[in-house]
Amino acid sequence: MVEVKAKVLGGPVHLAGDTVQVCVTINVPSLDPALRAQSSDVCEVLAWGSAQIHCQCSVNESRVRLPPSNPKQPEERAVTNADTSFAPCRGERGHVVLSTKPKILFCDLQLLPGERRSFLYKGTLPCDAPPTYRGQLLKYAYKITIGVQRLGATIKLLRVPIRVIVLRGLSEACVYSESGELAPSNPFLHTPQRDTPRHTALQLIQNLSTRKNLTQYNITNTRGKVVHFCIYKTSFRLGEDIVATFDFSTAEVPCVQYSVTLQSVEIIAEGCRQRPSQKPMIMSYSKAHEMCLNLTHTHLLLPIPLHVTPTFNTDLVSLQWQLHFEFVTSVNEVGGPSPPSSPNEQVEWRAPSTLDIETMVWDLPITVLPTTPSQVAQAVCMPAQQTLPL
């Protein structure tokens, strides 16, 4: 028996533009001495081994219509003779939207019992690749497929799933950073090392997420001002807390309670919708809720989960993020407790048992940025190693 192991170096989460490295180990277990003496042909021969990264896109066909001019990838056309050719997408749902060039790891590999060989596969993800995404109408899934064929047997495939996170605008930044290489170089000056796409992405994320942009809103309804809302920025990294403040001190309409929900908005491109009147799909995540009657000031602290997909857009879908506010206001004035006449006096106040209320909603768009892959890997349960017996 031959055992094939594939381990993704650096973890299962990668940024678009990264070079993914996989250590592929071929191991032949040792034979029992008695069986080895009886066997005349103990050498295992593997005809070839190859590896490739591919991204599969599957859609809800009742809601999403794929473009008719979408040509098939070579990997999809190779499925017709999958017994003799390397077809990474064999048995996979959906269609291939991205695939790297297949690389041969070995040919005519001969191993004796107890012997093992390791090979290193490297594949670079494009900067404009779609992210790993599991939406309600559309899914993008990445896998590294290793194909191995024993002599005289059919091909077997070993698939290792990976998660790819994408920073919108990274491809333009990479082109800008590479344009400096076209300028004439001076042989007498030290040439700085060019930044890798990951370094460029992390620098962009740092710049965008730390940039303060104080924004203030006076939220009103038909009867007057409800609250003064202040948020310090609108671009946040995965795992970051959204911090904001509410000021009810100058309110003209009493607010009884409020809630803030982090929501993703999945918008299918107009040309890919099955129905023109199709509405975006909204999914809720973190939520903050507070009773605020008679409060003058309060704050918002809303975490962004690490496992969600940051803001992105492709030819098929656009994923946007928003804060969904719901304010419950009282139609009539609600009197609060009277101030104590002395510091030692205790004042008891009971809220009214019934209130005539109105509800108003408001959506504030925000941008969710990626973070370092190591942080995302802590929240995503994905194995970085897979094993295949031949």
N, C-alpha and C positions, 0 to 999 in steps of 0.2 A: 504494500500500500504506500502511496505517496501522499504527503500532506503539504498543502500550500497555505502559507500564512501571509497576510497583508496587513501592515501596520502603517497608519498615517502619521508621519513625523510632524510634531508641532501641534497635534490635536485635531479634532474633527471640524473645527470652525476656522474659516479663512475669509479674508477680504478679497474682493474682486481686484485683480492685478497681482495677486500672490502667486508664487511658484509652489505648487503642492508637491511634496515629496512623500513617496510611499516605499517602504522597505518590503520587498517580496522575498520570502524565504521558502525554498523547496527542501523538504526534509523527507528522508527515507528512514523509517524506524529500523532499528537493529533486529535481525532475525535470531530466533532461538538456535543455538549451535546444532541441535539435532535436525532441525528443518533446513538449516543452511547446508548441511552435509548431503541431504537428499536432493536439494535443488541444484540443477546444473546451470540454470540461467537466473542469476540473482541480480543482475544489473538492470536497473530501471531506466528506460529511455523516454525522454520527453521530446516530441518533435519540435515544438516551439512554444513560446509564451509571449503575450503582448498585453499592453495596458493602454487605457484611454479614459478621459474624463468626459462625461456627457450630461446634459441637462434635459430632462423630460418635462413637457408641458401637457397637463391634462385639464380639460375644461368640462363644465356642465353644459352639454350640448343643447339642452332645452333653453338656456339663457345666453349662451355665447356661440357665435358663429365664427369659425376660423377663416382667415382670408383665403380666397380660392387660389391665389398666385403663390402659395407657400410651397416651394419645391421640397421634395424629399431629400434628406441627407443621405450620403453614401452608406451610413450605418443601417438606415432603414431599408435601402435597396438590397443590402447584403443578407437580409433575413431569408431570402428565398433559398439560399444554399448555406444555411447556418451550420450545417453539420461539418462543413469543410472550410468555412471562412469565419473570420472574427466578426461577430455581430453583437456588439455590446448591448443594444436595445432589444434583443430577443426576449420576448415574454413581458416586456414593459408596456404599461398603459400610456396612452398619449403619443405625442410626436416629439422628435428631437428638435430643440431650438438652438442648441449649442453643443459642439463636440470639438475636442482638441484632436490633433493628429495622433493616430495610434503609433505607439513606439514598441519595437521588438525588444524584449528583455533577453531572450536567449533562443538558440536554435540547436537542435541535436544535443540535448543535455543528457549525459549519462551519469547516473549516481549509483553507488554501491550501498548496501544496507548500512545504516548508521552514519551516512554521509549527508551533508546539507550544503546548500549554496544560497547566497543572498544576492539580490539585485536591487538597484535603486532606480525607481521611476520618478521622473520630474515632468510635471505638466503645468503650464502657466495659464491662469484664468484671465480672460480679457477684462480690461477695465470697464467696458460697457456691458458686461454680462448681466443677465437678470439675477435677482437674488433668490435664495431659497424662500419659498412663500407657500403657505397653506391657507388659501382663502376659501370663501364660500362658493365662489363661481369658478375659480381658476387655481391651479397649483403648479409650482415650479419645484422640481426635485433634482438634486445633484447626486451622482454616484461615480465612483471610480471602479471601472470594470477591468478585471484581470482575466484574460482568457488563456487556458493551458490545454494542450492536447498531447495525450500519451500516444505513443506509436501504435497505430492500428485501432485507435479508439476515437470516439466523438469528442468534440470540444466541450469543455466544462468552464463555466463562468463563475467568478468570485466577485461579488459586488460589495463595495464599502461605501455607505452613505456619508456625505459630508454636508456641512451647512455653509452657505456662501452669503455674506452680508455685503451690501453695495452702498457706496456713497455717491449720491447724485452729483454729477459735475466732475467726477474724478477723471474721466477720460480727457476732458478739456484741460484739466490741470496737468495731466501727464504729458500731453502734447506741448503745452507751454514750457514745461521744465526741460523737455528734450530739444526744444528749438534752439537752446543755447549752444548745443553741440554743432550746429551748422555754421556758427561764426568762426572766422579764422583763429587758429590757436597759435599761441606764442610758445615755442619750444623752451624758452628760458624762464617761463613762469610755471609755477605749480598749478596743475589742473585739478580742481576739486573733484572728488568722486561724485558721480551722478546719483541723485536720490532714487531709491527704489519706489515703486508704486505704493507699497505699504507705508513707507516713511512719509510720502506725499499725502496719502489718505489720512494718516493719524495727525499730521500737522494741520490739515484742513479741518478735521473734526475738532481739534483743540481750538483753532481760531474761531470757528463758527459757534461752538458751544459756550465759550467763555466771553463772547462779545455781549456786553450789556446793552440793552435797548429798552429803557424804561417806557412803558406804555400805560396810559391811564384812560379809563372809560367811565363815563357817567351813564349808568344803566337806568333807563326811565321807562315808564309805561304811560298810558293815556292820562293818568291822574297825577303824575309828577315823578320826581326822582326817587329811585329805590335804593341805590347804593353807588358808592364810588369805588371802582375796582382798579387795582394797580398790579401789574405783572412786570417783572424785571427783565424778561427776555422771552422770546417765542421759539427758540431753537434749543432742543434738549437732547442729550445723549441717552442711549439705552441704560436703564438702571439709575438714572438721575431723578431727583425729586423736583416736581414743579412747585415753585414757591410764589405765592401772591398774597395780597392783603385785601380785605373788605373794610370800607369805612361807611358806617351807617349814621355817623354823627350829624350829617347834613341832609339826611333822607326826609322826603316829604310824604312818602308812603311807607307805613310800617311793614317790615318784612318778617314773616314768622319763621321761615326756615328756607334753606337753600341746599342744593346738591350740585356737585360738579363731577362729571364722568369723562374719563379718557376714552375716546372712540376712534376707531379706524373706519375710513370710508373707502370702499372698494368700487371704483368707477370703471366700467368696461368702455372701451373706445366706441365711438358712435357707429363706425363701420362694422363692428363685430357684435352688435346687439341683435338678438333675435326679434325683439320688439322695440320700436322707436321710443315708446313711452316707459321703457324699463328704468327703474329707479336704482340709485346706488345702494349697495349692501353695507349696512352699518353694524359694527360689532363693538360691544362695550367691554372695557377692561377695569381699570382701577376706578373707585368711586369714593368721594368724600361727601359727608352729609352732616349738617349741624343745625340745631335749633338756635335762631339768632334774635328772637324777640327781645327787645330792650337792650340789646348789645350795641355798643358804639363802634367797637373795632374787633376784628377777628382775622385769622389768617388761613391760608390754604396750603396744605402739604400733601401732594399727590404723587406717588411713585410711578415711574414708568417701568413695566416689567422688562427683564432682560431677554425673554424668549420671543418677543414680538418682532415683526419685520419693520425696519425703518421706512421712511418715506421713499418711494421710488415710482417710476413710470416706464412702461414699455409700449410697444405697438399695440398690445392687447388690453392692458389694464394700467390703471393709475391708482396707487395707494396713498391716501392722504390721511392726516390726523387732525383731530379737533377736540376742544374742550366743550362739552355740552352742559350748559347751565340751566337749572330749573329754580325759579324763585316763586315761593308761595307768599303772597301779600294779602294783607287784611283790607277789606273794603272800608271798614270803620276804624276809627282811631282806638288804639288799645292803650289804656293808661297803665303806667308802670308803678312800682312801689314808691311811696313817698319817702323822702330822705329822713333818717333818724334825727330826732331833736338833740340827742347827746351821743357821744361816742360809745357809751355802754348800752344804749338802747338797741334791742333787736327788733327788726322789722320783718314781718311775715307777709308775703304776697302770693296770692293764688291766681293762676292764669284763668281766663274765662273758659267755661266748659264747651262753648260753641263759638265759632267765628264764621263770618261770611268772607270767603277767600277767593282769590283769583290766582291763576298760575301763568307765569310767563317763561318762555324758553329763549335761549340765546346760544349760538355756536361761535366759538373763537378758533380760527385755524391756527395750528402750530406745526412745527417741523420736528420730526423725530430723526435723529442722526444715529449712525452706528457707534459702537465703542470698540475697544480692543477685543480681538477674538478670544483671548484667554478669559476675559470676564464673561462673555456669552457662553463659553464652554462650561462654566460652572453651573449655569442654569439649564443647559440643554443636555438631556440624557442620551448621548449618542456614543456608541462604541467606536473606538479608534482602531480596532483590530478585528479581523474576520479570518476564519479558517475554513478551508475546503478540502475534503478528502477526495482523492482521485481513485 
